[in-house]
Structure formats: C-alpha cells, structure tokens
Amino acid sequence: MDGEFATDTDPTARWSLVVPLKPLRLAKSRLAASAGETLRPRLALAFAQDTVAASLACAAVRDVVVVTDDPTAAEELTALGARVVPDAPGGGLNAALAHGVRTVRASRPQAAVAALNADLPALRPRELGRVLAAAASFRRAFLADAAEIGTTLLAAAPGTELNPAFGGPSRQRHLLSGAVEIGLAGVDSVRRDVDTGDDLTAAAELGLGRFTASRYTGYGRPAARPSGL
C-alpha cells in the first residue's frame, strides 16, 4: 500500500461506505475504445482496488461494503479488507446501493452510510475524510463528479435513508431529492471518476493508486502520487 496510507484501527470511526461494482466483464465499457477489451476489465478491477484501499485508509471510515457478483473482484477486494455482499437480484445500481445500506444497518441500525463510486483510482484518504466531515453536518449530502453532472458520493446520517439516484445526471436528481451539495475545494481525487480514456488521463495527472498505476499502459507514463497526502 502507498506510503500515504495508514491502517485505521479506530473502532469508533463513523462511516460505513457502500461501493457498487458491476461484473468485470461488463464494467467500464466506454474504456474499451482506448484500453481494448483485454485491459478494460483489469482496469475496472484496479479502479475498485484503489478506491477500496484508499477508503479503508481514511480515518473517518469504519468499514467498506462492496456490492458485486463478480467472483474475481470479490476475492481481491476481500483481501484488501472490504466486506463483499452479492448484488440484489434484478436491481441495478441504485438497488445495489440500497441493498448494501440494508446490509450495513442490519447489524448497526444507526450507522452513518455513504455510497461511493468504485472508479476513483486517484482517491486520497485525506480528501475523502474532508468530504465525509463536511457531509456530517447534514442529514443527506452529496459530492458532484468532476463534470458537475453526476455524483461520486452520497451520504446519509444515522436514522436517514440514503435514497440514491445515481446514473447519468444524478447531481440534479440528488439536489431535487433534498440532499445538500458539498462545495469543498481541493477534493479533486474524490470527484474524479473514470469512464473514458480522457478521464483516466485526468486521474493520472492527480496521481494514480498503485493498482491502477500497475496497469496504466497505452496512455503514457503514470503520474506519481504525491507523498504525504
């Protein structure tokens, strides 16, 4: 794990994160044009590994639940310390998130929960911590993606339903649902999700996590993650 990461051993850490992940054979289809069909699922897994590793290294995070039916992803992400649960039958992205929240709250009914995209390969624990600290001031809050169209994180306080509305122009849907938009500067790594080759180039400029960096071919040399962040 990168030097910036430190294992969180605090049992009182607040947030449970729910991370949804499609089967790798279907994930990140828009990357195929630039990455090819062989590299695309490997990158999708690497993105998720870096997202989970950084999340678990964040002092504000108690645990991470990954919702996926992919056996390879389940094995790799469990090895990092995530709890993996099967996807909800016949659901889709928002159903998967709701299922993950139910799983968390089945044992901890008053858990503060946050849905987090699985495609944040430049994610930094400290930036995630700042976003979660801001979210703690509201019943429901969200962070828009770098394009300011979608959402990368949606948080719900204890006793509050998450009510996710991810997919496409979800920023507007979350606003209309009453969630408060988090307007922090300097949290680019939490906003930079990756769907296309251009997105991956932008993430590399921020500094990729070690899993994605190891598979970052065909786009130029990966940018180094700054130390101590």
C-alpha positions as CSV (number, residue, x, y, z in Angstrom):
1,M,0.0,0.0,0.0
2,D,1.2,3.5,-0.8
3,G,3.1,5.4,1.9
4,E,0.3,7.9,2.5
5,F,-2.0,5.1,3.7
6,A,-2.2,4.2,7.4
7,T,-4.4,1.4,8.6
8,D,-7.4,2.6,10.5
9,T,-7.7,0.7,13.8
10,D,-10.2,3.0,15.5
11,P,-13.4,1.0,16.2
12,T,-15.4,4.3,16.7
13,A,-14.8,5.6,13.1
14,R,-18.1,6.8,11.9
15,W,-18.8,6.0,8.3
16,S,-19.7,2.8,6.5
17,L,-19.1,3.1,2.8
18,V,-21.1,1.1,0.2
19,V,-19.3,0.6,-3.1
20,P,-21.2,-0.9,-6.1
21,L,-19.3,-2.8,-8.7
22,K,-20.6,-4.4,-11.9
23,P,-19.3,-7.8,-13.1
24,L,-15.9,-7.0,-14.6
25,R,-16.9,-8.4,-18.0
26,L,-19.5,-5.6,-18.2
27,A,-17.7,-2.8,-16.3
28,K,-16.3,0.4,-17.9
29,S,-17.5,-0.4,-21.4
30,R,-16.6,3.1,-22.6
31,L,-12.9,2.5,-21.8
32,A,-12.8,-0.3,-24.5
33,A,-12.1,2.2,-27.3
34,S,-8.9,3.4,-25.7
35,A,-7.9,0.5,-23.5
36,G,-9.0,-2.5,-25.5
37,E,-11.2,-5.4,-24.3
38,T,-8.3,-7.2,-22.6
39,L,-7.2,-4.3,-20.4
40,R,-10.7,-2.8,-19.8
41,P,-11.9,-5.3,-17.1
42,R,-8.4,-5.3,-15.5
43,L,-8.6,-1.5,-15.2
44,A,-12.1,-1.7,-13.8
45,L,-10.8,-4.0,-11.0
46,A,-7.8,-1.8,-10.4
47,F,-10.0,1.2,-10.0
48,A,-12.1,-0.6,-7.4
49,Q,-9.0,-1.8,-5.6
50,D,-7.6,1.7,-5.4
51,T,-10.9,3.1,-4.3
52,V,-11.3,0.5,-1.5
53,A,-7.7,0.7,-0.4
54,A,-7.9,4.5,0.0
55,S,-11.3,4.3,1.7
56,L,-10.1,1.8,4.3
57,A,-7.1,4.0,4.9
58,C,-9.3,7.0,5.7
59,A,-9.6,7.7,9.4
60,A,-13.3,8.7,9.1
61,V,-14.2,5.3,7.6
62,R,-15.2,2.3,9.8
63,D,-15.8,-0.2,7.1
64,V,-16.4,-0.7,3.3
65,V,-19.1,-3.0,1.9
66,V,-18.7,-3.8,-1.8
67,V,-21.8,-5.0,-3.6
68,T,-20.8,-7.2,-6.5
69,D,-21.5,-10.6,-8.1
70,D,-18.1,-10.8,-9.7
71,P,-16.0,-13.6,-8.0
72,T,-12.6,-12.2,-9.0
73,A,-13.4,-8.8,-7.7
74,A,-14.9,-10.3,-4.6
75,E,-11.7,-12.2,-3.8
76,E,-9.4,-9.3,-4.5
77,L,-11.4,-6.7,-2.6
78,T,-12.0,-9.0,0.4
79,A,-8.2,-9.4,0.5
80,L,-7.9,-5.6,1.0
81,G,-10.3,-5.7,3.9
82,A,-13.7,-5.0,2.4
83,R,-16.8,-6.9,3.2
84,V,-18.4,-8.2,-0.1
85,V,-22.1,-9.0,-0.5
86,P,-23.9,-10.3,-3.6
87,D,-25.8,-7.9,-5.7
88,A,-29.6,-7.6,-5.2
89,P,-31.4,-9.7,-7.8
90,G,-32.8,-7.8,-10.8
91,G,-32.0,-4.4,-9.5
92,G,-29.5,-2.1,-11.0
93,L,-27.1,0.5,-9.5
94,N,-29.5,2.2,-7.0
95,A,-31.0,-1.1,-5.9
96,A,-27.5,-2.4,-5.3
97,L,-26.7,0.6,-3.1
98,A,-29.9,0.2,-1.1
99,H,-29.1,-3.4,-0.6
100,G,-25.6,-2.5,0.7
101,V,-27.1,0.0,3.1
102,R,-29.6,-2.6,4.4
103,T,-26.7,-5.0,4.9
104,V,-24.8,-2.4,7.0
105,R,-27.8,-1.4,9.0
106,A,-28.9,-4.9,9.7
107,S,-26.2,-5.1,12.3
108,R,-25.7,-1.4,13.0
109,P,-29.1,0.3,12.6
110,Q,-27.8,3.8,13.4
111,A,-24.8,3.6,11.1
112,A,-23.9,6.7,9.1
113,V,-23.6,5.4,5.5
114,A,-22.2,6.8,2.2
115,A,-22.4,5.4,-1.3
116,L,-19.1,5.8,-3.1
117,N,-18.3,5.2,-6.8
118,A,-15.9,2.3,-7.5
119,D,-14.0,4.1,-10.2
120,L,-11.9,6.6,-8.2
121,P,-8.3,5.5,-9.0
122,A,-6.7,8.7,-7.7
123,L,-8.6,8.7,-4.4
124,R,-6.8,10.1,-1.4
125,P,-7.8,9.2,2.1
126,R,-7.4,12.7,3.5
127,E,-9.5,14.3,0.8
128,L,-12.2,11.6,1.4
129,G,-12.0,12.4,5.1
130,R,-12.7,16.1,4.4
131,V,-15.7,15.3,2.3
132,L,-17.1,13.0,4.9
133,A,-16.5,15.6,7.6
134,A,-18.5,18.1,5.6
135,A,-21.3,15.6,5.0
136,A,-21.6,15.0,8.7
137,S,-23.2,18.4,9.1
138,F,-26.3,17.3,7.1
139,R,-28.9,14.6,7.0
140,R,-28.1,13.8,3.4
141,A,-25.3,15.3,1.3
142,F,-23.5,14.6,-1.9
143,L,-20.4,15.4,-3.9
144,A,-20.7,16.0,-7.7
145,D,-18.3,14.5,-10.1
146,A,-15.6,16.5,-11.9
147,A,-18.0,17.2,-14.8
148,E,-20.6,18.5,-12.3
149,I,-23.2,16.3,-13.9
150,G,-23.1,13.1,-11.9
151,T,-22.4,12.1,-8.3
152,T,-19.4,10.3,-6.8
153,L,-20.5,10.3,-3.1
154,L,-23.9,10.4,-1.4
155,A,-24.0,10.3,2.4
156,A,-26.8,9.8,4.9
157,A,-26.7,10.4,8.6
158,P,-27.8,7.9,11.2
159,G,-31.6,7.4,11.0
160,T,-31.8,8.8,7.5
161,E,-32.5,6.8,4.3
162,L,-29.8,7.1,1.6
163,N,-32.4,7.3,-1.3
164,P,-29.7,7.0,-4.0
165,A,-30.5,8.3,-7.5
166,F,-27.2,7.6,-9.3
167,G,-26.7,7.3,-13.0
168,G,-26.5,10.0,-15.7
169,P,-27.3,13.5,-14.5
170,S,-27.6,12.4,-10.9
171,R,-26.4,15.7,-9.4
172,Q,-29.7,17.3,-10.3
173,R,-31.7,14.4,-9.1
174,H,-29.9,14.4,-5.7
175,L,-30.5,18.2,-5.4
176,L,-34.2,17.8,-6.1
177,S,-34.4,15.0,-3.6
178,G,-33.3,17.4,-0.9
179,A,-29.7,16.3,-0.5
180,V,-27.2,19.2,0.2
181,E,-24.4,19.6,-2.3
182,I,-20.9,19.6,-0.7
183,G,-18.9,22.5,-2.2
184,L,-15.4,21.8,-1.0
185,A,-12.4,22.9,-3.0
186,G,-9.2,20.7,-3.1
187,V,-11.0,17.3,-3.1
188,D,-10.4,16.6,-6.8
189,S,-9.5,12.9,-6.2
190,V,-12.9,12.2,-4.7
191,R,-14.6,13.9,-7.7
192,R,-12.5,12.3,-10.5
193,D,-14.4,9.2,-11.6
194,V,-13.2,7.4,-14.7
195,D,-15.4,6.3,-17.6
196,T,-13.3,7.2,-20.6
197,G,-9.6,7.3,-21.7
198,D,-9.7,11.1,-21.2
199,D,-11.0,10.6,-17.6
200,L,-8.1,8.2,-16.9
201,T,-5.6,10.7,-18.2
202,A,-7.0,13.3,-15.9
203,A,-6.9,10.9,-13.0
204,A,-3.3,10.1,-13.8
205,E,-2.5,13.8,-13.6
206,L,-3.7,13.7,-10.0
207,G,-1.7,10.6,-9.2
208,L,-3.0,7.1,-9.5
209,G,-3.2,4.5,-6.8
210,R,-0.8,1.6,-7.0
211,F,-3.2,-0.9,-8.6
212,T,-4.2,1.3,-11.4
213,A,-0.7,2.6,-12.0
214,S,0.5,-1.0,-12.4
215,R,-2.0,-1.4,-15.3
216,Y,-1.7,2.0,-16.8
217,T,-0.5,1.3,-20.3
218,G,-1.3,2.9,-23.5
219,Y,-1.9,6.3,-22.0
220,G,1.7,7.5,-21.4
221,R,3.6,7.3,-18.2
222,P,1.5,7.4,-15.0
223,A,1.8,10.4,-12.8
224,A,3.3,9.7,-9.3
225,R,1.1,10.1,-6.3
226,P,2.4,12.9,-4.2
227,S,3.7,11.7,-0.8
228,G,2.1,12.6,2.5
229,L,-1.4,13.4,1.1
